[in-house]
């Protein structure tokens, strides 16, 4: 007893019937191939979307880390400053999560220094004030 791929008995079929079965199976195979290609395209599109979302999330996380660093600098320059837009303990929790991320995620996207020392900031501000005092004011200058 002969069977085709689907397990149907083909022993009593003539050539025409066998050709019809073969043609039907080839059509099904082509349809499955097209469906597979469409599914692969959809999967690729979803992967691209996921990569885009991950990239957006990484950028948002980097921005949050930079904001936290800026808050630290401001707090060092003005100890009385307390950020009121954070819930209590969130900075500590975010810093712990930040420390737990991988080394690649810890790299700063913008290559910004973590925070300058308060003395360096004060020196830079004083240097800017000295430059501003040394330059004569030109009220009628056209630039």
GUBASE-321718 format. One record per residue (C-alpha): residue number from 1; residue in three letters; chain; x, y negated, z negated. Coordinates in steps of 0.2 Angstrom, whole numbers, plus 2048, in hexadecimal, padded with zeros to 3 digits. Layout:
BEGIN
+-----+-----+-------+-----+-----+-----+
|   n | res | chain |   u |   v |   w |
+-----+-----+-------+-----+-----+-----+
| NUM | ALA |     A |   X |   Y |   Z |
...
+-----+-----+-------+-----+-----+-----+
# end
This chain:
BEGIN
+-----+-----+-------+-----+-----+-----+
|   n | res | chain |   u |   v |   w |
+-----+-----+-------+-----+-----+-----+
|   1 | UNK |     A | 800 | 800 | 800 |
|   2 | UNK |     A | 808 | 7F0 | 806 |
|   3 | UNK |     A | 805 | 7DF | 7FC |
|   4 | UNK |     A | 808 | 7CD | 800 |
|   5 | UNK |     A | 810 | 7C1 | 7F4 |
|   6 | UNK |     A | 800 | 7BD | 7EC |
|   7 | UNK |     A | 7FD | 7D0 | 7E8 |
|   8 | UNK |     A | 7EF | 7D2 | 7F5 |
|   9 | UNK |     A | 7EE | 7E2 | 7FE |
|  10 | UNK |     A | 7F3 | 7E0 | 811 |
|  11 | UNK |     A | 7F5 | 7F2 | 816 |
|  12 | UNK |     A | 7E4 | 7F2 | 820 |
|  13 | UNK |     A | 7E7 | 7E1 | 829 |
|  14 | UNK |     A | 7EB | 7DF | 83B |
|  15 | UNK |     A | 7F8 | 7D3 | 842 |
|  16 | UNK |     A | 7EC | 7C5 | 844 |
|  17 | UNK |     A | 7E6 | 7C6 | 832 |
|  18 | UNK |     A | 7F8 | 7C7 | 82C |
|  19 | UNK |     A | 7FC | 7B7 | 836 |
|  20 | UNK |     A | 7ED | 7AE | 82F |
|  21 | UNK |     A | 7F3 | 7B3 | 81D |
|  22 | UNK |     A | 805 | 7AD | 821 |
|  23 | UNK |     A | 7FE | 79D | 828 |
|  24 | UNK |     A | 7F4 | 79A | 819 |
|  25 | UNK |     A | 802 | 79D | 80D |
|  26 | UNK |     A | 80E | 792 | 817 |
|  27 | UNK |     A | 801 | 784 | 816 |
|  28 | UNK |     A | 800 | 787 | 803 |
|  29 | UNK |     A | 813 | 786 | 802 |
|  30 | UNK |     A | 813 | 776 | 80C |
|  31 | UNK |     A | 806 | 76E | 801 |
|  32 | UNK |     A | 810 | 774 | 7F2 |
|  33 | UNK |     A | 820 | 76C | 7F9 |
|  34 | UNK |     A | 817 | 75C | 7FC |
|  35 | UNK |     A | 810 | 75C | 7EB |
|  36 | UNK |     A | 821 | 760 | 7E3 |
|  37 | UNK |     A | 829 | 751 | 7ED |
|  38 | UNK |     A | 81B | 746 | 7E7 |
|  39 | UNK |     A | 81E | 74C | 7D5 |
|  40 | UNK |     A | 830 | 749 | 7D6 |
|  41 | UNK |     A | 82D | 737 | 7DD |
|  42 | UNK |     A | 822 | 734 | 7CE |
|  43 | UNK |     A | 82E | 73B | 7C2 |
|  44 | UNK |     A | 83C | 730 | 7C9 |
|  45 | UNK |     A | 831 | 721 | 7C8 |
|  46 | UNK |     A | 82D | 725 | 7B6 |
|  47 | UNK |     A | 83F | 727 | 7B2 |
|  48 | UNK |     A | 843 | 716 | 7BA |
|  49 | UNK |     A | 835 | 70F | 7AF |
|  50 | UNK |     A | 83C | 717 | 7A0 |
|  51 | UNK |     A | 84D | 711 | 7A3 |
|  52 | UNK |     A | 847 | 6FF | 7A6 |
|  53 | UNK |     A | 83D | 700 | 795 |
|  54 | UNK |     A | 84D | 707 | 78D |
|  55 | UNK |     A | 857 | 6F9 | 794 |
|  56 | UNK |     A | 84A | 6EC | 78E |
|  57 | UNK |     A | 84A | 6F4 | 77D |
|  58 | UNK |     A | 85D | 6F3 | 77C |
|  59 | UNK |     A | 85D | 6E1 | 781 |
|  60 | UNK |     A | 850 | 6DD | 774 |
|  61 | UNK |     A | 85A | 6E6 | 767 |
|  62 | UNK |     A | 86A | 6DD | 76C |
|  63 | UNK |     A | 860 | 6CC | 76B |
|  64 | UNK |     A | 85A | 6D2 | 759 |
|  65 | UNK |     A | 86C | 6D6 | 754 |
|  66 | UNK |     A | 872 | 6C5 | 75A |
|  67 | UNK |     A | 864 | 6BC | 751 |
|  68 | UNK |     A | 869 | 6C5 | 741 |
|  69 | UNK |     A | 87B | 6C0 | 744 |
|  70 | UNK |     A | 875 | 6AE | 746 |
|  71 | UNK |     A | 86B | 6AF | 736 |
|  72 | UNK |     A | 87B | 6B5 | 72D |
|  73 | UNK |     A | 885 | 6A7 | 733 |
|  74 | UNK |     A | 877 | 69A | 72E |
|  75 | UNK |     A | 876 | 6A2 | 71D |
|  76 | UNK |     A | 889 | 6A1 | 71B |
|  77 | UNK |     A | 889 | 68F | 720 |
|  78 | UNK |     A | 879 | 68B | 716 |
|  79 | UNK |     A | 877 | 697 | 707 |
|  80 | UNK |     A | 866 | 68F | 703 |
|  81 | UNK |     A | 85F | 694 | 714 |
|  82 | UNK |     A | 853 | 6A3 | 713 |
|  83 | UNK |     A | 84B | 6AA | 723 |
|  84 | UNK |     A | 839 | 6AA | 71F |
|  85 | UNK |     A | 834 | 6B4 | 72F |
|  86 | UNK |     A | 83A | 6C4 | 729 |
|  87 | UNK |     A | 832 | 6D0 | 71D |
|  88 | UNK |     A | 83C | 6D4 | 70D |
|  89 | UNK |     A | 84A | 6E0 | 710 |
|  90 | UNK |     A | 848 | 6E0 | 723 |
|  91 | UNK |     A | 85A | 6D9 | 726 |
|  92 | UNK |     A | 862 | 6E7 | 71C |
|  93 | UNK |     A | 857 | 6F4 | 724 |
|  94 | UNK |     A | 85B | 6EE | 736 |
|  95 | UNK |     A | 86E | 6ED | 731 |
|  96 | UNK |     A | 86D | 6FF | 72B |
|  97 | UNK |     A | 865 | 704 | 73C |
|  98 | UNK |     A | 871 | 6FA | 746 |
|  99 | UNK |     A | 880 | 703 | 73D |
| 100 | UNK |     A | 878 | 714 | 741 |
| 101 | UNK |     A | 877 | 711 | 753 |
| 102 | UNK |     A | 884 | 718 | 75F |
| 103 | UNK |     A | 894 | 70F | 763 |
| 104 | UNK |     A | 88E | 70B | 774 |
| 105 | UNK |     A | 87E | 703 | 76D |
| 106 | UNK |     A | 889 | 6F9 | 761 |
| 107 | UNK |     A | 892 | 6F0 | 76F |
| 108 | UNK |     A | 88C | 6DF | 771 |
| 109 | UNK |     A | 884 | 6DB | 782 |
| 110 | UNK |     A | 88A | 6CA | 782 |
| 111 | UNK |     A | 89B | 6CD | 779 |
| 112 | UNK |     A | 897 | 6C0 | 76C |
| 113 | UNK |     A | 8A2 | 6C0 | 75C |
| 114 | UNK |     A | 899 | 6C7 | 74D |
| 115 | UNK |     A | 89A | 6B6 | 743 |
| 116 | UNK |     A | 8A8 | 6A9 | 741 |
| 117 | UNK |     A | 8AE | 6A6 | 730 |
| 118 | UNK |     A | 8A6 | 697 | 728 |
| 119 | UNK |     A | 8B7 | 68E | 727 |
| 120 | UNK |     A | 8B9 | 690 | 73A |
| 121 | UNK |     A | 8A7 | 689 | 73D |
| 122 | UNK |     A | 8AB | 67A | 732 |
| 123 | UNK |     A | 8BC | 677 | 73B |
| 124 | UNK |     A | 8B3 | 678 | 74C |
| 125 | UNK |     A | 8A6 | 66C | 746 |
| 126 | UNK |     A | 8B3 | 660 | 73F |
| 127 | UNK |     A | 8BD | 661 | 74F |
| 128 | UNK |     A | 8AD | 65C | 759 |
| 129 | UNK |     A | 8AA | 64D | 74D |
| 130 | UNK |     A | 8BC | 647 | 74F |
| 131 | UNK |     A | 8BA | 648 | 762 |
| 132 | UNK |     A | 8AA | 63F | 762 |
| 133 | UNK |     A | 8B2 | 631 | 757 |
| 134 | UNK |     A | 8C1 | 630 | 762 |
| 135 | UNK |     A | 8B8 | 62D | 772 |
| 136 | UNK |     A | 8B2 | 61B | 775 |
| 137 | UNK |     A | 89F | 61A | 779 |
| 138 | UNK |     A | 89C | 614 | 78B |
| 139 | UNK |     A | 88A | 60D | 78B |
| 140 | UNK |     A | 88A | 608 | 79D |
| 141 | UNK |     A | 893 | 616 | 7A5 |
| 142 | UNK |     A | 88B | 61E | 7B4 |
| 143 | UNK |     A | 88E | 631 | 7B6 |
+-----+-----+-------+-----+-----+-----+
# end
